[in-house]
Amino acid sequence: MAGLDPLELACGIPLGLAQSVPALRIRGERASDSPAQGPLRALEEVCLRCLRRPPCLVSFSGGRDSSVVLAIATAVARREGLPDPIPATNRFGSVRESDETAWQELVVAHLRLRDWQRVELTTELDVVGRLAREVVAHHGVLPPFNGHFHAPLLALARGGSLLTGIGGDELFEPTHRAALARVLLGRRAPNRRLLRGAALAAMPRALRRRIARREPAFDRFTWLTDDALARLRDRYAGFETAEPISYRRSLATWWWPSRLLQTNLAAKRLLARDFDAQIAHPLAAPEVLIAYGAARGALGPPGRRWALRELAGELLPEELIERETKSTFAAAFWTVTAREFANSWGGEGIDPAVVDADRLRQEWRREQPDPHTFLLIQSALPEAQPGRHLVGTGHPEHDKGDE
C-alpha cells in the first residue's frame, strides 16, 4: 500500500483506487454462478475467527453498526459454545455530544451480556495527545486521523482479538447512482426527486465530472493553495464518477479497492500488531462484500434500517434499528492539548505548495477546526519523520474471499 501523498495529507482524504489491491471477483452474475454463502453466514464466519482467539472484544459505541456486529458475534458465540464477546467502549464524560450511554445500556441489556469494558477518557485521545504521538512515532502519520481511537481497546484485547463496525455506511446504503438503477429496472415508481437523481446519474461521465468538481463542500478547504484545491477537486471528481451504477459492482470494484478503505484497514492492522491482537471488520470483509453484493444485486438494500432488520432484526432492540440520531466525537480529538500545540506551531510539517500556513493557522484558531486538517497537525509533531506517512505494505486478507 503506497503512502499518503502531500495532497492526501493536507485534505485528510485518501482518494482513488489502491493499485496494489485487486477488485473482488463478482460472483452470482449468472444463474449457475452463486456465492458460496449468504451474507449472514459470511458475517458470522468473520466474527467466529475472532471469537476463537479470546478475549474477543467488540469496539462498541452504541451506534447501529457496532451494535449489529456485537449482536451477531454474541449469537455465534452462544451457538458455538464460546465465551461471549466483550463490548469495549471509549467514553468521554466531558463531551456531551458523544454520550451514547442510554443506547449502549439498551443493547447490552438486550443481549444479556455480563462483561462490558468501559474506558473513561478526557484528553488522552487528543489528535496530538499521548496516544496519537505514540502512534506517529512508531508508524508515521496514519489515516484516518483518529486511528488511535482504537488503541485503548486494542490494549484491552492484547493477545486476543477486536471486532469493529467499520464499513457499515457503505455496506448498508445504496450507491450514489442507485437512483438510475431503480428507474431502469422499474423497482420504484418515478417521482421528481428520483428522476432528478437518475438524470444526473445517466449523464456522460465527462459531464458528471464537471458537476462533481463544483461540489460546494470543497469550499471548506480554505487552507489549501488554489492549485492544490483544483487538484483535489479533479481527483475527487475522477474517483466519485467512477462508481458503477450497480451496487454489487460498486462494492467489489470501487469500494473494496478504494484507498479510502484500504489505507484505513492497513493502519488498523499496524496498530493491532503492537498489541499482539487480531483485528477484523465484518462489515468491510471481502467475503461479506461478495456475499452481500450477490444477495442484494444491482439495486442494493433499500436503506440501513431495512438491512439491519434483515440481518439482525431478531437480535437487536427495535428502538435501535429505528434510531435516527448519531453521536459525534470531534470535541474529544481537539482539546486544550491540540489548541496549545497549534498556538505554538512554527510552520513545520507542511508542503507550502499544497498548504497555506497562514490560512491553516486561521482554521486552527476556531473552537472546533475542520477535522480534515488533523492529519496535518499530526505531521507537524516532532515525532513525525518527513515523508513517513505510510500505512504498511501488502494485504494479507486478499486471499480470503477474493474469488
Rosetta blueprint (number, residue, H / E / L):
1 M L
2 A L
3 G L
4 L L
5 D L
6 P H
7 L H
8 E H
9 L H
10 A H
11 C H
12 G L
13 I L
14 P L
15 L L
16 G L
17 L E
18 A L
19 Q L
20 S L
21 V L
22 P L
23 A L
24 L L
25 R L
26 I L
27 R L
28 G L
29 E L
30 R E
31 A L
32 S L
33 D E
34 S L
35 P L
36 A L
37 Q L
38 G L
39 P H
40 L H
41 R H
42 A H
43 L H
44 E H
45 E H
46 V H
47 C H
48 L H
49 R H
50 C H
51 L H
52 R L
53 R L
54 P L
55 P L
56 C E
57 L E
58 V E
59 S E
60 F L
61 S L
62 G L
63 G L
64 R H
65 D H
66 S H
67 S H
68 V H
69 V H
70 L H
71 A H
72 I H
73 A H
74 T H
75 A H
76 V H
77 A H
78 R H
79 R H
80 E H
81 G L
82 L L
83 P L
84 D L
85 P L
86 I E
87 P E
88 A E
89 T E
90 N E
91 R E
92 F E
93 G L
94 S L
95 V L
96 R H
97 E H
98 S H
99 D L
100 E L
101 T H
102 A H
103 W H
104 Q H
105 E H
106 L H
107 V H
108 V H
109 A H
110 H H
111 L L
112 R L
113 L L
114 R L
115 D L
116 W L
117 Q E
118 R E
119 V E
120 E E
121 L E
122 T L
123 T L
124 E L
125 L L
126 D L
127 V L
128 V L
129 G L
130 R H
131 L H
132 A H
133 R H
134 E H
135 V H
136 V H
137 A H
138 H H
139 H H
140 G E
141 V L
142 L L
143 P L
144 P L
145 F L
146 N L
147 G H
148 H H
149 F H
150 H H
151 A H
152 P H
153 L H
154 L H
155 A H
156 L H
157 A L
158 R L
159 G L
160 G L
161 S E
162 L E
163 L E
164 T L
165 G L
166 I L
167 G L
168 G H
169 D H
170 E H
171 L H
172 F H
173 E L
174 P L
175 T L
176 H L
177 R L
178 A H
179 A H
180 L H
181 A H
182 R H
183 V H
184 L H
185 L L
186 G L
187 R L
188 R L
189 A L
190 P L
191 N L
192 R H
193 R H
194 L H
195 L H
196 R H
197 G H
198 A H
199 A H
200 L H
201 A H
202 A H
203 M L
204 P L
205 R H
206 A H
207 L H
208 R H
209 R H
210 R H
211 I H
212 A H
213 R H
214 R L
215 E L
216 P H
217 A H
218 F H
219 D H
220 R H
221 F L
222 T L
223 W L
224 L E
225 T L
226 D H
227 D H
228 A H
229 L H
230 A H
231 R H
232 L H
233 R H
234 D H
235 R H
236 Y H
237 A H
238 G H
239 F H
240 E H
241 T L
242 A L
243 E L
244 P L
245 I L
246 S L
247 Y H
248 R H
249 R H
250 S H
251 L H
252 A H
253 T H
254 W H
255 W H
256 W L
257 P L
258 S E
259 R H
260 L H
261 L H
262 Q H
263 T H
264 N H
265 L H
266 A H
267 A H
268 K H
269 R H
270 L H
271 L H
272 A H
273 R H
274 D H
275 F L
276 D L
277 A L
278 Q E
279 I E
280 A E
281 H L
282 P H
283 L H
284 A H
285 A L
286 P H
287 E H
288 V H
289 L H
290 I H
291 A H
292 Y H
293 G H
294 A H
295 A H
296 R H
297 G L
298 A L
299 L L
300 G L
301 P L
302 P L
303 G L
304 R H
305 R H
306 W H
307 A H
308 L H
309 R H
310 E H
311 L H
312 A H
313 G L
314 E L
315 L L
316 L L
317 P L
318 E H
319 E H
320 L H
321 I H
322 E H
323 R L
324 E L
325 T L
326 K L
327 S L
328 T L
329 F L
330 A H
331 A H
332 A H
333 F H
334 W L
335 T L
336 V H
337 T H
338 A H
339 R H
340 E H
341 F H
342 A H
343 N H
344 S H
345 W L
346 G L
347 G L
348 E L
349 G L
350 I L
351 D L
352 P L
353 A L
354 V L
355 V E
356 D L
357 A H
358 D H
359 R H
360 L H
361 R H
362 Q H
363 E H
364 W H
365 R L
366 R L
367 E L
368 Q L
369 P L
370 D L
371 P H
372 H H
373 T H
374 F H
375 L H
376 L H
377 I H
378 Q H
379 S H
380 A L
381 L L
382 P L
383 E L
384 A L
385 Q L
386 P L
387 G L
388 R L
389 H E
390 L L
391 V L
392 G L
393 T L
394 G L
395 H L
396 P L
397 E L
398 H L
399 D L
400 K L
401 G L
402 D L
403 E L
